[in-house]
Amino acid sequence: MSEDFRLDMGAPWLNLLATRGRHFGPQPIERLPTPARLRDWLARAELTPLAPVTDADLDRAHALRETLRPLALGAVDGSVPRAEQVRALMAFLEPEPMRLAALDRLHRSAPPTAAAAFARLAHQAADWLTGPLRHDLRACPEQDCRGVFADPGGRRRWCPSPACASRGRVRALRERRRGDS
């Protein structure tokens, strides 16, 4: 189903970017069209807020996603972020209280609101974008995708989507055949 969540990009903040598939194509796929779908996605990311998810939260989730996208692509391309991009990310980095408890394993408290969940995602993204994990970031070469994913081994060429890899391989095969003729 085209609205299935992509949870294979390497980290929750990268999975948030994948909630808009084929972003650069003529018909992007919006995987977070409603507050209910956002709540489902937050649950899959283990960030279910205690408060209900609202339309305003959905708008804020989309804003965070589109704040992170150029920063992530810039980290892959080695470009310097613009000051307004940094300010936009910093707006999501509000202090977010978190409690830890040692039960059967280490647990963290649920975020009280969706905004607090977004703050956790923004903190994770900032840690990746400013630390050594930035070197693991790759962008899918498919022009309608450009999905950013973690590739710690440095061997992957396409994002985890089988469609991107298949299209890329078919295109490469056709180019080789054209060159042979």
N, C-alpha and C positions, 0 to 999 in steps of 0.2 A: 504494500500500500504506500502511496507516495507521501503520506503524512506520517509515516513511522519515524520515530526519533532516531537520529544518528548518535550513538553513544560509544563510538569506536575511534574517536579522534585523538585520544590520549589523555584528556583531562576535562573536567566539567566545563571550564571556561571555553575550551575549544569545541566541546559539544554544543555549547550555546551558539557559537558561530554557525554550526551546521543546522540550526533550526530554520535557516533560510537556505534551501538548496538551490543549486544552479543560480546563485545570486547574480552573476554577471551575464546570464542568458536572457533571451527575450521573454521567457515565462518562468520566473522564479517560483520556487515551491515554498510556501509559508507553512511551517510546521507548528507555529504558535499563533493560530488565528483567533483564539478565544482565551479568556481567563481560565476556563476549565482545562484547556490543553496546557497552558502555562503551569497550572498547579500539577498536572500529571508529569510534566517535564521536571519540575522542581522535585517531585517525589522520586523520580528515577535518579536524580542527582543527589538524593538524600539531603535535600534542603527544603523540605515541606515546611512552610511557615505556619505558625499557630493561628494567625489571623486569616480570614478569607482573602483570596486573590481577586483583585478588582480590575476594571478596565484601565484605570490609571496605572496599576502595576504592569499590565500588559504593555502599555505604551512605554513604560520605563524599561521593561525587559528588552523591547525592540531598540530603545535608545542605547542601552548598554551594549547590546550586540553590535550595533552599527558604530559605536564608539570604539569597540575592541577590534573590529575588522581591519581598518586601515593601520592600526598600531601593530597588529599581528603580521599583516602583509609587509609592512615596513621593516619589521624585525627580520623577516625572511629575506627581503631584498637589500637590507643594510642601509635603508634610508633613515634620515634623522626625523623624528616626529616633530610636527608643528606644535607650537605653544598651545594653540586652542585644542588640539587633540589631547595633550597632557592635562590641561585644565578640565576637559570633559571627563576623562577617566578619574581624576582626583575628586570630582563631584560625587562619584559613587563610593569613594573610599572612606565614608563616614565611619567613626568608631562603632564597632558592632560587638555587643557583649556576648561572650560565649563561655559557658561553663563546661567543665569536663568532669566525667564521673567514671570511676573504674568499677564496672559491674562484671559481666562475663568477658568483656573486653573494654577498651577505652571508648567511651561515648561522648559526644558533644551535645549540647542543648540544641533544640530546634530553634531556628531563627524566629523571632516573634512576629516579623512581618516579611512580606516579599522584598521590601527595600533592604532589610537586613540580609536576606539570602543573596540579593544582588551585590551587597557589600562584600560578602564572602567570595563570590565569583570574581569581583573586581580586584580584591586582594590577591587571589590566586593568580589572576592574569598579570598583575603588576609584579608579583614575585617571579613569574616565568619571564616576562619581558625585560626585567632588569637583572636577572641572575644568570647562572650558567645554563639553565634549561633553554634559554633563548636559542642556543646553538642546535638544539634538537628540533626546532620548528622547520617545517617544509610547507610549501604551497603546491597544491595539485596543478600540473601544467595545463589541464583542460581549461580553455578560456571561459567557458560558461560556469565553471566550478570555482577554481582558485581557492578551494577549501584548505584551511591551515590545519595541519596535523602534527603530532609529535612523532619523530622518527629517531629514537635514541641510537639505533644501529647505523643510521645514515645510508641505508640500502634501498629504501622505498622510493619509487618514482611518482606514484599517484597516491591520492588520498585512499582511505579504505573502501571507497565505493567500488564495487565490481564494475559498474557501468563506466566509470572514468577509465579504469585500467583497460577494459575491453575496447572502448572507443580509441584509446591511445595506441593500443597494439594493432588494431585494424588499420588505422591511419598510417602507422609505421610500415606495415606490410605493404599497403598500397604504394607508398612512396618508394620502397625497395623495388617493387615490381616495375614501377614506372622507370626507375633508374636502370633496370636490367634490360628494358626493351629498346 
